[in-house]
Amino acid sequence: MKKQLREMVVQRFPYRCPYCDQPLSYESYSLKVGENEIVCPFCKKKFIKVIFKEISLKKIKRIAPKRKNNPQ
């Protein structure tokens, strides 16, 4: 019997400002893939939030080294 592994989120922490450590919400920002400049509403400092393009596991192909066929 093979057991199927499942990933489960146990606890989720709020996003925080890297300078003042206050909890932030990114719902008011329209974040795009790439770098997004965010201004903290508490300390008024700017920081960069990076959003990566999501890649599904189906799109990732395992690259195997090619074997040389040497008929000897």
Biopython code that builds the backbone (N, CA, C, O; Angstrom):
import numpy as np
from Bio.PDB.StructureBuilder import StructureBuilder

atoms = [
    (1, "MET", "N", (0.825, -1.177, 0.000)),
    (1, "MET", "CA", (0.000, 0.000, 0.000)),
    (1, "MET", "C", (0.877, 1.251, 0.000)),
    (1, "MET", "O", (1.818, 1.368, 0.784)),
    (2, "LYS", "N", (0.561, 2.144, -0.859)),
    (2, "LYS", "CA", (1.274, 3.414, -0.896)),
    (2, "LYS", "C", (0.447, 4.459, -0.166)),
    (2, "LYS", "O", (-0.761, 4.573, -0.372)),
    (3, "LYS", "N", (1.113, 5.213, 0.683)),
    (3, "LYS", "CA", (0.433, 6.296, 1.382)),
    (3, "LYS", "C", (0.608, 7.577, 0.591)),
    (3, "LYS", "O", (1.688, 7.869, 0.078)),
    (4, "GLN", "N", (-0.444, 8.317, 0.502)),
    (4, "GLN", "CA", (-0.395, 9.583, -0.213)),
    (4, "GLN", "C", (-0.117, 10.691, 0.797)),
    (4, "GLN", "O", (-0.792, 10.797, 1.820)),
    (5, "LEU", "N", (0.880, 11.510, 0.498)),
    (5, "LEU", "CA", (1.236, 12.608, 1.380)),
    (5, "LEU", "C", (0.330, 13.796, 1.116)),
    (5, "LEU", "O", (0.004, 14.106, -0.031)),
    (6, "ARG", "N", (-0.073, 14.456, 2.192)),
    (6, "ARG", "CA", (-0.896, 15.659, 2.071)),
    (6, "ARG", "C", (-0.200, 16.791, 2.804)),
    (6, "ARG", "O", (0.387, 16.586, 3.866)),
    (7, "GLU", "N", (-0.267, 17.970, 2.240)),
    (7, "GLU", "CA", (0.290, 19.150, 2.884)),
    (7, "GLU", "C", (-0.850, 19.897, 3.572)),
    (7, "GLU", "O", (-1.923, 20.088, 3.000)),
    (8, "MET", "N", (-0.594, 20.313, 4.813)),
    (8, "MET", "CA", (-1.641, 20.953, 5.578)),
    (8, "MET", "C", (-1.065, 22.189, 6.276)),
    (8, "MET", "O", (0.000, 22.120, 6.890)),
    (9, "VAL", "N", (-1.768, 23.310, 6.180)),
    (9, "VAL", "CA", (-1.345, 24.534, 6.856)),
    (9, "VAL", "C", (-1.894, 24.488, 8.280)),
    (9, "VAL", "O", (-3.105, 24.418, 8.492)),
    (10, "VAL", "N", (-0.984, 24.529, 9.247)),
    (10, "VAL", "CA", (-1.390, 24.443, 10.642)),
    (10, "VAL", "C", (-1.693, 25.827, 11.203)),
    (10, "VAL", "O", (-2.700, 26.022, 11.884)),
    (11, "GLN", "N", (-0.820, 26.780, 10.913)),
    (11, "GLN", "CA", (-1.010, 28.130, 11.422)),
    (11, "GLN", "C", (-0.517, 29.118, 10.387)),
    (11, "GLN", "O", (0.484, 28.871, 9.714)),
    (12, "ARG", "N", (-1.205, 30.222, 10.258)),
    (12, "ARG", "CA", (-0.814, 31.235, 9.297)),
    (12, "ARG", "C", (-0.550, 32.532, 10.050)),
    (12, "ARG", "O", (-1.389, 32.986, 10.828)),
    (13, "PHE", "N", (0.614, 33.125, 9.817)),
    (13, "PHE", "CA", (1.001, 34.358, 10.492)),
    (13, "PHE", "C", (0.687, 35.551, 9.604)),
    (13, "PHE", "O", (0.761, 35.445, 8.379)),
    (14, "PRO", "N", (0.334, 36.699, 10.206)),
    (14, "PRO", "CA", (0.059, 37.895, 9.392)),
    (14, "PRO", "C", (1.353, 38.445, 8.794)),
    (14, "PRO", "O", (2.435, 38.275, 9.357)),
    (15, "TYR", "N", (1.219, 39.110, 7.638)),
    (15, "TYR", "CA", (2.367, 39.776, 7.040)),
    (15, "TYR", "C", (2.756, 40.951, 7.923)),
    (15, "TYR", "O", (1.889, 41.609, 8.499)),
    (16, "ARG", "N", (4.063, 41.222, 8.035)),
    (16, "ARG", "CA", (4.539, 42.288, 8.913)),
    (16, "ARG", "C", (5.510, 43.188, 8.173)),
    (16, "ARG", "O", (6.180, 42.764, 7.232)),
    (17, "CYS", "N", (5.577, 44.441, 8.612)),
    (17, "CYS", "CA", (6.537, 45.399, 8.073)),
    (17, "CYS", "C", (7.933, 44.964, 8.522)),
    (17, "CYS", "O", (8.128, 44.642, 9.694)),
    (18, "PRO", "N", (8.905, 44.949, 7.607)),
    (18, "PRO", "CA", (10.260, 44.544, 7.999)),
    (18, "PRO", "C", (10.976, 45.559, 8.884)),
    (18, "PRO", "O", (12.010, 45.239, 9.470)),
    (19, "TYR", "N", (10.444, 46.778, 8.993)),
    (19, "TYR", "CA", (11.094, 47.816, 9.793)),
    (19, "TYR", "C", (10.465, 47.968, 11.181)),
    (19, "TYR", "O", (11.175, 47.938, 12.186)),
    (20, "CYS", "N", (9.141, 48.129, 11.242)),
    (20, "CYS", "CA", (8.493, 48.380, 12.538)),
    (20, "CYS", "C", (7.775, 47.152, 13.100)),
    (20, "CYS", "O", (7.281, 47.190, 14.227)),
    (21, "ASP", "N", (7.710, 46.070, 12.333)),
    (21, "ASP", "CA", (7.123, 44.796, 12.755)),
    (21, "ASP", "C", (5.621, 44.880, 13.044)),
    (21, "ASP", "O", (5.092, 44.059, 13.793)),
    (22, "GLN", "N", (4.941, 45.851, 12.466)),
    (22, "GLN", "CA", (3.489, 45.959, 12.615)),
    (22, "GLN", "C", (2.814, 45.060, 11.577)),
    (22, "GLN", "O", (3.313, 44.940, 10.458)),
    (23, "PRO", "N", (1.688, 44.426, 11.926)),
    (23, "PRO", "CA", (0.980, 43.584, 10.954)),
    (23, "PRO", "C", (0.423, 44.417, 9.798)),
    (23, "PRO", "O", (-0.123, 45.500, 10.007)),
    (24, "LEU", "N", (0.569, 43.900, 8.583)),
    (24, "LEU", "CA", (0.097, 44.581, 7.372)),
    (24, "LEU", "C", (-0.898, 43.714, 6.626)),
    (24, "LEU", "O", (-0.912, 42.492, 6.775)),
    (25, "SER", "N", (-1.719, 44.349, 5.833)),
    (25, "SER", "CA", (-2.628, 43.654, 4.943)),
    (25, "SER", "C", (-2.343, 44.138, 3.526)),
    (25, "SER", "O", (-2.283, 45.343, 3.279)),
    (26, "TYR", "N", (-2.169, 43.205, 2.597)),
    (26, "TYR", "CA", (-1.885, 43.565, 1.210)),
    (26, "TYR", "C", (-3.153, 43.627, 0.371)),
    (26, "TYR", "O", (-3.072, 43.730, -0.853)),
    (27, "GLU", "N", (-4.327, 43.567, 1.004)),
    (27, "GLU", "CA", (-5.593, 43.577, 0.267)),
    (27, "GLU", "C", (-5.848, 44.906, -0.432)),
    (27, "GLU", "O", (-6.498, 44.935, -1.477)),
    (28, "SER", "N", (-5.354, 45.996, 0.122)),
    (28, "SER", "CA", (-5.594, 47.311, -0.493)),
    (28, "SER", "C", (-4.649, 47.590, -1.663)),
    (28, "SER", "O", (-4.845, 48.559, -2.395)),
    (29, "TYR", "N", (-3.622, 46.747, -1.846)),
    (29, "TYR", "CA", (-2.664, 46.913, -2.937)),
    (29, "TYR", "C", (-3.016, 45.957, -4.073)),
    (29, "TYR", "O", (-3.489, 44.846, -3.834)),
    (30, "SER", "N", (-2.788, 46.386, -5.281)),
    (30, "SER", "CA", (-2.953, 45.486, -6.425)),
    (30, "SER", "C", (-1.565, 44.939, -6.765)),
    (30, "SER", "O", (-0.829, 45.524, -7.560)),
    (31, "LEU", "N", (-1.231, 43.822, -6.155)),
    (31, "LEU", "CA", (0.095, 43.239, -6.334)),
    (31, "LEU", "C", (0.166, 42.516, -7.665)),
    (31, "LEU", "O", (-0.756, 41.791, -8.040)),
    (32, "LYS", "N", (1.262, 42.718, -8.373)),
    (32, "LYS", "CA", (1.488, 42.057, -9.652)),
    (32, "LYS", "C", (2.700, 41.153, -9.522)),
    (32, "LYS", "O", (3.456, 41.262, -8.557)),
    (33, "VAL", "N", (2.888, 40.271, -10.475)),
    (33, "VAL", "CA", (4.051, 39.396, -10.483)),
    (33, "VAL", "C", (5.290, 40.255, -10.673)),
    (33, "VAL", "O", (5.352, 41.072, -11.592)),
    (34, "GLY", "N", (6.264, 40.070, -9.814)),
    (34, "GLY", "CA", (7.491, 40.860, -9.853)),
    (34, "GLY", "C", (7.631, 41.685, -8.581)),
    (34, "GLY", "O", (7.109, 41.313, -7.530)),
    (35, "GLU", "N", (8.337, 42.803, -8.681)),
    (35, "GLU", "CA", (8.584, 43.653, -7.520)),
    (35, "GLU", "C", (7.470, 44.687, -7.352)),
    (35, "GLU", "O", (7.055, 45.329, -8.317)),
    (36, "ASN", "N", (6.994, 44.838, -6.122)),
    (36, "ASN", "CA", (5.953, 45.807, -5.784)),
    (36, "ASN", "C", (6.466, 46.686, -4.652)),
    (36, "ASN", "O", (6.918, 46.179, -3.626)),
    (37, "GLU", "N", (6.396, 48.001, -4.835)),
    (37, "GLU", "CA", (6.844, 48.924, -3.798)),
    (37, "GLU", "C", (5.685, 49.192, -2.833)),
    (37, "GLU", "O", (4.611, 49.624, -3.251)),
    (38, "ILE", "N", (5.908, 48.934, -1.552)),
    (38, "ILE", "CA", (4.894, 49.088, -0.515)),
    (38, "ILE", "C", (5.369, 50.146, 0.475)),
    (38, "ILE", "O", (6.546, 50.175, 0.834)),
    (39, "VAL", "N", (4.468, 51.010, 0.917)),
    (39, "VAL", "CA", (4.754, 51.991, 1.961)),
    (39, "VAL", "C", (3.996, 51.567, 3.208)),
    (39, "VAL", "O", (2.775, 51.415, 3.180)),
    (40, "CYS", "N", (4.717, 51.380, 4.294)),
    (40, "CYS", "CA", (4.100, 50.982, 5.560)),
    (40, "CYS", "C", (3.247, 52.144, 6.089)),
    (40, "CYS", "O", (3.743, 53.266, 6.190)),
    (41, "PRO", "N", (1.974, 51.895, 6.428)),
    (41, "PRO", "CA", (1.130, 52.989, 6.944)),
    (41, "PRO", "C", (1.507, 53.422, 8.362)),
    (41, "PRO", "O", (1.071, 54.481, 8.813)),
    (42, "PHE", "N", (2.301, 52.630, 9.065)),
    (42, "PHE", "CA", (2.666, 52.961, 10.436)),
    (42, "PHE", "C", (3.963, 53.780, 10.501)),
    (42, "PHE", "O", (3.987, 54.861, 11.091)),
    (43, "CYS", "N", (5.038, 53.263, 9.894)),
    (43, "CYS", "CA", (6.332, 53.958, 9.977)),
    (43, "CYS", "C", (6.657, 54.755, 8.719)),
    (43, "CYS", "O", (7.645, 55.490, 8.696)),
    (44, "LYS", "N", (5.835, 54.623, 7.662)),
    (44, "LYS", "CA", (5.980, 55.380, 6.402)),
    (44, "LYS", "C", (7.260, 55.041, 5.632)),
    (44, "LYS", "O", (7.697, 55.829, 4.793)),
    (45, "LYS", "N", (7.856, 53.898, 5.900)),
    (45, "LYS", "CA", (9.046, 53.483, 5.156)),
    (45, "LYS", "C", (8.633, 52.598, 3.990)),
    (45, "LYS", "O", (7.633, 51.883, 4.053)),
    (46, "LYS", "N", (9.430, 52.661, 2.919)),
    (46, "LYS", "CA", (9.161, 51.871, 1.728)),
    (46, "LYS", "C", (9.933, 50.559, 1.791)),
    (46, "LYS", "O", (11.062, 50.506, 2.278)),
    (47, "PHE", "N", (9.302, 49.503, 1.289)),
    (47, "PHE", "CA", (9.988, 48.222, 1.127)),
    (47, "PHE", "C", (9.429, 47.535, -0.107)),
    (47, "PHE", "O", (8.405, 47.949, -0.651)),
    (48, "ILE", "N", (10.100, 46.497, -0.538)),
    (48, "ILE", "CA", (9.740, 45.778, -1.761)),
    (48, "ILE", "C", (9.108, 44.438, -1.396)),
    (48, "ILE", "O", (9.666, 43.668, -0.614)),
    (49, "LYS", "N", (7.942, 44.172, -1.971)),
    (49, "LYS", "CA", (7.278, 42.872, -1.838)),
    (49, "LYS", "C", (7.380, 42.183, -3.185)),
    (49, "LYS", "O", (6.894, 42.707, -4.187)),
    (50, "VAL", "N", (8.009, 41.009, -3.222)),
    (50, "VAL", "CA", (8.211, 40.280, -4.471)),
    (50, "VAL", "C", (7.163, 39.181, -4.571)),
    (50, "VAL", "O", (6.981, 38.391, -3.644)),
    (51, "ILE", "N", (6.477, 39.143, -5.711)),
    (51, "ILE", "CA", (5.486, 38.108, -6.003)),
    (51, "ILE", "C", (6.040, 37.255, -7.134)),
    (51, "ILE", "O", (6.395, 37.765, -8.197)),
    (52, "PHE", "N", (6.108, 35.951, -6.891)),
    (52, "PHE", "CA", (6.627, 35.032, -7.895)),
    (52, "PHE", "C", (5.482, 34.435, -8.702)),
    (52, "PHE", "O", (4.361, 34.298, -8.211)),
    (53, "LYS", "N", (5.782, 34.085, -9.934)),
    (53, "LYS", "CA", (4.821, 33.428, -10.803)),
    (53, "LYS", "C", (4.613, 32.012, -10.284)),
    (53, "LYS", "O", (5.578, 31.295, -10.020)),
    (54, "GLU", "N", (3.368, 31.614, -10.141)),
    (54, "GLU", "CA", (3.075, 30.274, -9.645)),
    (54, "GLU", "C", (3.342, 29.262, -10.744)),
    (54, "GLU", "O", (2.950, 29.451, -11.896)),
    (55, "ILE", "N", (4.014, 28.187, -10.370)),
    (55, "ILE", "CA", (4.329, 27.123, -11.311)),
    (55, "ILE", "C", (3.704, 25.843, -10.771)),
    (55, "ILE", "O", (3.976, 25.441, -9.640)),
    (56, "SER", "N", (2.881, 25.217, -11.572)),
    (56, "SER", "CA", (2.263, 23.975, -11.124)),
    (56, "SER", "C", (3.260, 22.835, -11.287)),
    (56, "SER", "O", (4.187, 22.913, -12.094)),
    (57, "LEU", "N", (3.059, 21.791, -10.518)),
    (57, "LEU", "CA", (3.960, 20.643, -10.579)),
    (57, "LEU", "C", (3.876, 19.926, -11.921)),
    (57, "LEU", "O", (4.820, 19.244, -12.321)),
    (58, "LYS", "N", (2.754, 20.075, -12.617)),
    (58, "LYS", "CA", (2.609, 19.427, -13.922)),
    (58, "LYS", "C", (3.519, 20.064, -14.960)),
    (58, "LYS", "O", (3.944, 19.405, -15.908)),
    (59, "LYS", "N", (3.819, 21.356, -14.778)),
    (59, "LYS", "CA", (4.658, 22.055, -15.745)),
    (59, "LYS", "C", (6.147, 21.787, -15.538)),
    (59, "LYS", "O", (6.955, 21.972, -16.448)),
    (60, "ILE", "N", (6.491, 21.354, -14.342)),
    (60, "ILE", "CA", (7.895, 21.089, -14.058)),
    (60, "ILE", "C", (8.233, 19.707, -14.593)),
    (60, "ILE", "O", (7.620, 18.711, -14.208)),
    (61, "LYS", "N", (9.202, 19.657, -15.472)),
    (61, "LYS", "CA", (9.602, 18.375, -16.047)),
    (61, "LYS", "C", (10.922, 17.962, -15.438)),
    (61, "LYS", "O", (11.832, 18.777, -15.287)),
    (62, "ARG", "N", (11.021, 16.704, -15.092)),
    (62, "ARG", "CA", (12.269, 16.173, -14.573)),
    (62, "ARG", "C", (13.216, 15.955, -15.746)),
    (62, "ARG", "O", (12.900, 15.248, -16.703)),
    (63, "ILE", "N", (14.354, 16.565, -15.647)),
    (63, "ILE", "CA", (15.343, 16.467, -16.722)),
    (63, "ILE", "C", (16.314, 15.352, -16.364)),
    (63, "ILE", "O", (17.052, 15.440, -15.383)),
    (64, "ALA", "N", (16.299, 14.313, -17.169)),
    (64, "ALA", "CA", (17.196, 13.180, -16.953)),
    (64, "ALA", "C", (18.349, 13.289, -17.938)),
    (64, "ALA", "O", (18.152, 13.716, -19.076)),
    (65, "PRO", "N", (19.558, 12.904, -17.514)),
    (65, "PRO", "CA", (20.679, 12.956, -18.452)),
    (65, "PRO", "C", (20.474, 11.952, -19.579)),
    (65, "PRO", "O", (19.976, 10.846, -19.369)),
    (66, "LYS", "N", (20.868, 12.362, -20.772)),
    (66, "LYS", "CA", (20.740, 11.481, -21.930)),
    (66, "LYS", "C", (21.784, 10.378, -21.870)),
    (66, "LYS", "O", (22.942, 10.612, -21.523)),
    (67, "ARG", "N", (21.357, 9.184, -22.212)),
    (67, "ARG", "CA", (22.269, 8.047, -22.231)),
    (67, "ARG", "C", (22.863, 7.906, -23.616)),
    (67, "ARG", "O", (22.196, 8.102, -24.631)),
    (68, "LYS", "N", (24.119, 7.565, -23.625)),
    (68, "LYS", "CA", (24.778, 7.338, -24.905)),
    (68, "LYS", "C", (24.574, 5.878, -25.291)),
    (68, "LYS", "O", (24.823, 4.966, -24.502)),
    (69, "ASN", "N", (24.123, 5.683, -26.508)),
    (69, "ASN", "CA", (23.941, 4.311, -27.015)),
    (69, "ASN", "C", (25.206, 3.886, -27.729)),
    (69, "ASN", "O", (25.432, 4.247, -28.884)),
    (70, "ASN", "N", (26.018, 3.129, -27.048)),
    (70, "ASN", "CA", (27.254, 2.604, -27.632)),
    (70, "ASN", "C", (27.129, 1.110, -27.815)),
    (70, "ASN", "O", (27.440, 0.350, -26.899)),
    (71, "PRO", "N", (26.685, 0.675, -28.968)),
    (71, "PRO", "CA", (26.583, -0.787, -29.195)),
    (71, "PRO", "C", (27.970, -1.380, -29.393)),
    (71, "PRO", "O", (28.559, -1.259, -30.467)),
    (72, "GLN", "N", (28.481, -2.014, -28.364)),
    (72, "GLN", "CA", (29.828, -2.614, -28.467)),
    (72, "GLN", "C", (29.768, -4.109, -28.338)),
    (72, "GLN", "O", (30.801, -4.775, -28.400)),
]
sb = StructureBuilder()
sb.init_structure("model")
sb.init_model(0)
sb.init_chain("A")
sb.init_seg("    ")
for serial, (resi, resn, name, xyz) in enumerate(atoms, 1):
    if name == "N":
        sb.init_residue(resn, " ", resi, " ")
    sb.init_atom(name, np.array(xyz, "f"), 0.0, 1.0, " ", f" {name:<3s}", serial, name[0])
structure = sb.get_structure()
